[in-house]
Amino acid sequence: DSVRYALILALLSCSTAAFLEIYEPYLQAMQMIGIISLAKVVERGTALLLVLIFLLQGKGILWVIIAVSAGRLVKDFILISASWKDIGFKLGFNINVWKDLFIKGLTFMTTNVFLYIYFRLDIVMFSFMKGDAVTGWYSAAYKLMDIINFIPFLIIGTTLPGMAGSFQNNNLLMQDIFRRTLRYLIILAFPITIGGFIIASKAIDFLYGFNYGFSNSVLAMRVLICCTIFLFVNYFMGNVLNIVGKQYHFTIVGIGAAILNIILNLLLIPRYSFVGAGIATVLSEVAIFLVLSYFIRDYLGGINFFLIALKPAIAAVGMGIILYFLQFSLGILLLIPIGILSYAIVFLLINGLNEHDRDIIMLLKQEAIRLVNQHIRYKTI
């Protein structure tokens, strides 16, 4: 009974969250990112605290769902409170509004459907063509990629509202935000790609364990992680097409990517197994990158990807050399911070920071000093 009630509660919670989802995009459009971040931190903190309390009391799955639902309600309360005076809440039915929203949203829905097919169909094809064991090896590596791919979502979510706001009035500002965001995504993607390729064996063993037969997932991860750079950039450029009103271009790309990925998987999986599926994903991402770059140039001009990527690539290679020799004697919990530190040092040594980066660092330094001084004054009082 508790499992049944837990499923019912989870369904109600998800339904309510979907219904109240409109408030977060509104705050994003108003560039009130701080409130959104606060709401999400409070949500996760509330859920975590309640889960720990319930687990210590010996409660079951139902109480875990209650804890997660409570955290979600707290988040929704914060978001609704922040936007209530502007949009409020009103029950009503207007067929013309619904029709207009459906027509305008049809392109976005189509894009998401085909992108979901593109990202998930290879695992389904695996289960039919190669069996459960191979599917498990590939899925283990793919789940790690899902975690990595959440990084651009966090960054892009903070910059897209500014780009959307400047699209109509200040195209130069929009181009500036685009290039800065693109640069930061590439700066993050290169060390993840090279570092992840080198320590893939450590990562898979740490998370899944070679004793459970996941050693084959290492090769799958090394192939899949090669598309990280393209994934980061493609996700960003696709969303930029949405905000400039050319979402149908992104839809075309999504449909083409799904078709191409299916064809490549049919050709490569029978012969090369999960390596073939990984190669199909990498080739598909490269194709998406080329098409999106072509579409985006009409609104943002020519982009010198080589120049943007040169210094991050050099710093990532330097980091990779260090990790390669240390991987035989150190565990992953030490390799990751060493990799981050070595990448940062090499990036600084080759003068990777530009003037804007230095301004941001100076502002962060001043804010840190202000907070420290404020804490000291508070302790004195």
Buried (B, 14 or more C-beta within 10 A) or exposed (E): EEEEEBEEBBEEBEEBBEEBEEBBEBBBEBEBBEBBEBBBEBBBEBBEEBBEEBEEEEBEBBBBBBBBBBBBBBBBBBBBEBBEEEEEEEEEEEEEEEEEEEEEEEBBEBBBBBBEBBBEBBBEBBBEBBEEEBBBBBBBBBEBBEEBBEBBEEBBBBBBBBBBBBBEEEBEBBBBBBBBBBBBBBBBBBBBBBBBBBBBBBBBBEBBEEEEEBBBBBBBBBBBBBBBBBBBBBBBBBBBBBBBEBBBBBBBBBBBBBBBBBEBBEEBBEEBBBBBBBBBBBBBBBBBBEBBBEBBEEBBEEBEBEEBBBBBBBBBBBBBBBBEEBBEEBEBEEBBEBBEEBBBBBBEEBEBBEEEBEEEEEEEEEEEEEEEEEEEEEEEE
